[in-house]
Structures are given as C-alpha cells and as structure tokens.
Amino acid sequence: MSNTSRVVSDELMQVQREYCDKVRAIYENKLDRQPMAFTQTFGCQQNEADTELIRGMLAMMGFGFCDSIDEADIVIVNTCAIRDHAEQRVYGNVGELSHAKKNNPELITVLCGCMAQQKHVAERIKNSYPYVDIVFGTHALCRFPENLHSRIARGKRVFDLEGDEKGCIIENIEPVRKQGHRAWLSIMYGCNNFCSYCVVPYVRGRERSRDPEVIIREFKKLLEQGYKDITLLGQNVNSYGNDLEGVCDFPELLERINAIPGDFRVRFMTSHPKDATKRLFDTMARCEKVCNSIHLPVQCGNDRVLKEMNRRYTGEQYLELVDYARSVMPDLTITSDIIVGFPGETNEEFQDTIKMLERVRFDSLFTFIFSPRKGTKAWDMPDVLTKEEKQRNFEELLEVQNRISREINDTYVGKRLRVLVGEEENDRSYNNEYTKQSRTEGFKLVYLRGAEGLEGQYADIVIEKSSTWALFGSVVK
C-alpha cells in the first residue's frame, strides 16, 4: 500500500475514533450501566480477526461483552459468503433476531462481513428483514462507529456497501481477542487471484499488505499478553509484500518474527501453491519457531479442471512443491482443500483427485461439494454430473482420506511430543480420562490425561493411542 493510501487510512480512523466518543457519550446519558455487545462470527479465521477488530471498536465506545443475546444492547453478526450453506445458516440466525427485537425494541442489530458486501444480499435484508438496523460490507468495516452513531442519532436503518476495492488498512485499533493462548494476526487483506469459483476478491477487495514494523509490534504485544501460538492470516500469505515496493516479503517476515525472543510458535494460512516457493520452505525449515505445518489448498487433482478453476498450476507442479517441502522438513504436516463436483468435472477426472490423495497423503482435508457463487465465472458453468454422482464421489473422497488420516495418526503411537496444553476441556463423550485438549507443532489435536494445571503451558507427552481425527496421550512427569 502506498504511503498516501496509508495516510488516508490514518485520517479515516481518527474520524472513527471521534464517532466512538460520540457513541460512548450517548450510551452514558441513556443507560445507568455499561452497554453490552454480543458478537457472532461465521466463516474463516479472517472473519474471526475482523470480529476482534469490531470488538475493539466496541470497547472504545464503552461496550462490554456478553454471551447471550438477551443481555445485549447490540448484536453483530459477521457473515461468510464462501458457500451457499454458510449463507443459509446466516439467514436462519438473522431470522431469529426478530424475537430478540420484539423483547427489546431498543436492541441494535447489525449484519456485516463478506455476505453483507454483496448487493443482492443487502437488498434481501432491506426488503425481508426490517428489524436489521445496520448492514455494512468488508469495505466499510472501518466505518462501523460512524454507521452505529448514524443509526442511534437519526433512528434510520443504515446500509453501507460503499468503499474502494483497493481498501484501507485498519491500524491503531486494539482488537479484543478471546482469552487463551492462541491468537490470529492479520498481515494482509484481500486477494488478486480470481479463482473462477471464489467470491473472495469481490467481497474483500485487492491485496494490501500491512506494514512489517506494525506487524512485529503487534506480534510482540501478543507475546506480552501471554499468547504462545500465533497464526499469521491472509487470503494468500505468499503474496505478502508485493505491494510494499520491496520493503519486505513473506519469507523475510517469517525470519524477522522468528528472531523475536520468546518461547512461541508461529503458523500461517493460507498459502496459494502458485506462489509457494522453495525459499519459503527453506525459511520454514531454518526457523525453529515457525511450525513445520502448512495448509496448501490443491482443490483438485485434474489439470483440465485446475485450469477451469484458474488455479494456475498443474498437479505435477503441486507434487513437486510437496516433495521439496518434505525433503527439507521430513516431519511436515500438510492439510488441504478439495472441491468435489466443479462444473464440468467428470467421474474419470475426479479419480485424479483420489490419486492425488494417495500420492500426497494429506494429514487432513477440508472438503466441499461445489457451491455456485453469484458473480463468479463458475456461476453458470454447465454440469455433467448429477447431484447423486457428486455425493457418491464426495463420500469416496471422505472414505479414502479418513483411511489415510488414521494410518498417519497410527504412526504417532509411542512417540514423545511437545504440545501446548489448551484451556478447553475434552468435548467428546468418550475417553473421559483424557480431560484436556492440546495441539502438536503440526496442529494435530491431542487429548491429554495428567495435564490439569498445565493450561497455556508446553508439556512433553507420550502418545498412547490414536483415532482418525485425534491422538491420545499422557503427560511425561
């Protein structure tokens, strides 16, 4: 981002801080208590990070936070547009807000995020959900205080989808994160890739990188606050710095973070295979605080379909990346995304994806049946498979990957590992003796016994047994 754009961003945020003060004053005169906010997030980690920024703005406006809509003076629903299923869930949850609004007519209801950035969604909300007070998209995130003030002061609904696709970067707002030992840290926003199935470039705008010095300062502050497992976020982190005119690229940023004193882990997501380089993997292997773990979405194993997806790599090029990464990091864990039933994909082409799974042996997958997104190139591409055929292929994919995941996890039995013990209790009804959750460097879930009192600390453990989705171990005394 140019210096001029960054100065404009700073000026804009100064205006928003003034609106924060105005909203705070309104609620101080209106209530004899602290106003409370309830936030709900759908979608990816970037949405979680955006919600943390919104919570930061709310804190500047004097709000506290509650776990129940019934206690709230404002409800914010941050939405996802990546698949139709996510959108339908949002509509269902927004529909339920009508009851909360009836019980508390003073309640302010807000819909924001990727889904809200789409004009057809905003029109539907405007016409069919009259109890939603504020709708703003990702381009208007920085204007949330101004929009809230407008709704309260004027009593009219606010719809704000305007904004430059080049976007601005919100700085000098302290995010309000969840308590614990893991944190997200956005290093860039937007996407320039325009995969034919993906709506992200349209709803999040073009790539823009945060200043590396600002990132380093925020990272150090997270360490001071006790976070020990920090994930760097971007739609394509490998493109970080392309707009900074040679100031810093992603491997260099990793090296600078790795040099920060402290006992911590750093991860990142997501990497686009077309931009992942040997230099990146060499940097990961050299930096002891950078986890030997990568999310590298392949999406499909067939070259024709990959070209239709506009992924700009072939299956062979992807395999070359994986082979090199494993040559410098033998203990590397790899996860990926797979789309089943992309328009035009045949059953024979789908089998290339199965071959990809057998060849790479991913630790785990995020799997989806293709969901058409309005405004993308794939929206009206013709299909050759029925829904039933796509479902059968999807089930075959899950069967193969579950077998591979179990085979990989079985190799961990008897190994001694270092894990970061979580705050979370075991959320499964089985194996109740393993009471705590934890994560390995490779981000594998481990249920632990003997870990009481070690929350937020590293512990040496021995893996005693495994399942398809988790490992089970005990702390070495």
Secondary structure by P-SEA (a helix, b strand, c coil): ccaaaaaaaaaaaaaaaaaaaaaaaaaaaccccbbbbbbbbcccaaaaaaaaaaaaaaaaabbbbbcccccccbbbbbbbcccaaaaaaaaaaaaaaaaaaaacccbbbbbbccccccaaaaaaaacccccccbbbccccccaaaaaaaaaaaccbbbbccccccccccccccccccccccccccccbbbbccccccccccccccccccccaaaaaaaaaaaaaacccbbbbbccccccccccccccccaaaaaaaaaaccccbbbbbcccccccccaaaaaaaaaccccccccccccccccaaaaaaacccccaaaaaaaaaaaaaacccbbbbbccccccccccaaaaaaaaaaaaaaccccccccccccccccccccccccccaaaaaaaaaaaaaaaaaaaaaaaaaaccbbbbbbbcccccccccccccccccccccccbbbbccccccccbbbbbbbccccccbbbbbbcc
